[in-house]
Amino acid sequence: MGGDQWWQTGPYQHDLAAAFRQAQAAELSKDDHGFGGRTMEQLWEDKDWMEYILTGGTATVLDQVHLVDPAHTEWGPFMRPLTDEEIRVWCAGGRPTRAEWLEAMESDRLPFPRRACGNCTVIYRDGQPAEIGYWGTTAD
């Protein structure tokens, strides 16, 4: 298989790692994928969860273990924020709106990361941070 590409949004917080954990908690509450009653931290300590993610995954923010620095270049499963330079490639103003982000996703101007990896960026509304866009590729 070639890995499935996915995208979704989550609530904004100034602390991107906290926002990512919030998005994961919300996603896990919608569907625990048969691993009920556990936190994300507990799931990533479970070998069955890791195998589930690395051989198929959820095609959501649940597929990444944690948020890394934008300069991080090692293989995941990590969620990595885009650098300012990466954002300006597809959004000249550097503050993408939801419409700009969706257009970039749908037109392939915004590349998907390699398998088992995710990227994220802040999405703006009326010039203010409003949500976070997440996208990635499953590991399978």
C-alpha positions as CSV (number, residue, x, y, z in Angstrom):
1,M,0.0,0.0,0.0
2,G,1.1,3.6,-0.5
3,G,-0.2,5.4,2.6
4,D,-3.5,7.3,2.7
5,Q,-3.4,11.1,2.7
6,W,-5.7,12.9,5.1
7,W,-6.4,16.4,6.5
8,Q,-8.5,17.9,9.3
9,T,-8.6,21.0,11.5
10,G,-8.6,21.5,15.2
11,P,-8.9,24.3,17.7
12,Y,-6.2,26.9,18.0
13,Q,-4.0,27.4,21.1
14,H,-0.9,29.5,21.2
15,D,0.9,26.4,22.5
16,L,0.8,24.2,19.3
17,A,1.7,21.1,21.3
18,A,-1.2,21.7,23.6
19,A,-3.5,22.3,20.6
20,F,-2.3,19.1,19.0
21,R,-3.0,17.1,22.2
22,Q,-6.5,18.7,22.3
23,A,-7.1,17.7,18.7
24,Q,-6.0,14.2,19.5
25,A,-8.3,14.0,22.6
26,A,-11.3,15.2,20.6
27,E,-10.5,12.7,17.8
28,L,-10.1,9.8,20.3
29,S,-13.4,10.7,21.9
30,K,-15.1,10.3,18.5
31,D,-13.5,7.0,17.7
32,D,-11.2,5.0,19.9
33,H,-10.6,2.4,17.2
34,G,-11.2,-0.5,19.6
35,F,-8.6,0.8,22.2
36,G,-11.1,2.4,24.6
37,G,-10.5,3.8,28.0
38,R,-6.9,4.9,27.4
39,T,-5.2,8.2,27.0
40,M,-2.9,9.0,24.0
41,E,0.1,8.5,26.3
42,Q,-1.1,5.1,27.3
43,L,-1.9,4.1,23.7
44,W,1.6,5.0,22.5
45,E,3.0,2.7,25.2
46,D,0.9,-0.2,23.8
47,K,2.6,-2.3,21.2
48,D,-0.8,-3.3,19.7
49,W,-1.6,0.4,19.2
50,M,1.8,1.1,17.6
51,E,1.3,-1.9,15.2
52,Y,-2.2,-0.7,14.4
53,I,-0.9,2.8,13.5
54,L,2.2,1.6,11.6
55,T,0.2,-1.0,9.6
56,G,-2.8,1.1,8.7
57,G,-3.5,3.9,11.0
58,T,-6.5,6.1,11.5
59,A,-5.9,8.8,8.9
60,T,-6.2,11.4,11.7
61,V,-4.1,13.3,14.2
62,L,-4.1,10.1,16.2
63,D,-1.4,8.7,13.9
64,Q,1.4,10.9,15.3
65,V,2.9,10.4,18.7
66,H,3.7,14.1,19.5
67,L,4.5,17.5,18.0
68,V,8.1,18.2,17.1
69,D,10.0,21.3,16.2
70,P,9.6,22.7,12.7
71,A,13.3,22.0,12.0
72,H,12.9,18.3,12.9
73,T,13.8,16.1,9.9
74,E,13.8,12.6,11.3
75,W,11.2,10.0,10.4
76,G,8.0,10.0,12.4
77,P,5.3,9.3,13.4
78,F,5.5,12.9,14.4
79,M,3.5,16.0,13.7
80,R,5.7,18.9,12.5
81,P,4.6,22.5,12.1
82,L,5.6,24.2,8.9
83,T,8.3,26.8,9.0
84,D,7.5,30.4,7.9
85,E,9.4,29.8,4.7
86,E,7.3,26.7,3.9
87,I,4.1,28.6,4.5
88,R,5.1,31.4,2.2
89,V,5.6,29.0,-0.7
90,W,1.9,28.5,-1.0
91,C,0.6,31.6,1.0
92,A,2.7,34.7,0.2
93,G,1.2,36.6,3.1
94,G,2.3,34.0,5.6
95,R,-1.1,33.9,7.4
96,P,-3.2,31.4,5.6
97,T,-7.0,31.5,5.8
98,R,-9.0,28.4,5.8
99,A,-9.9,29.0,2.1
100,E,-6.2,29.4,1.2
101,W,-5.2,26.3,3.1
102,L,-8.0,24.2,1.6
103,E,-7.2,25.4,-1.9
104,A,-3.5,24.6,-1.4
105,M,-4.4,21.1,-0.1
106,E,-6.8,20.4,-3.0
107,S,-4.5,21.7,-5.6
108,D,-1.4,19.8,-4.4
109,R,0.5,23.1,-3.9
110,L,0.9,22.0,-0.3
111,P,2.7,18.7,-0.3
112,F,1.8,15.8,2.0
113,P,4.6,14.6,4.2
114,R,6.1,11.1,3.8
115,R,4.5,8.1,5.3
116,A,3.7,8.1,9.0
117,C,4.3,11.8,9.2
118,G,2.1,14.8,9.7
119,N,2.3,18.6,9.2
120,C,0.4,21.4,10.7
121,T,-0.1,25.2,10.3
122,V,-2.1,27.9,12.0
123,I,-5.1,29.1,10.0
124,Y,-6.2,32.7,10.4
125,R,-9.6,34.4,10.3
126,D,-9.7,38.2,10.1
127,G,-6.0,38.3,10.7
128,Q,-6.2,36.4,13.9
129,P,-5.2,32.7,14.7
130,A,-8.5,30.7,14.5
131,E,-7.7,27.0,14.1
132,I,-4.9,24.7,13.1
133,G,-4.8,22.7,9.9
134,Y,-3.4,19.2,10.2
135,W,-2.5,16.8,7.3
136,G,-0.5,13.7,6.9
137,T,0.1,10.3,5.3
138,T,-0.6,7.0,7.0
139,A,2.3,4.6,7.6
140,D,0.9,1.6,5.6
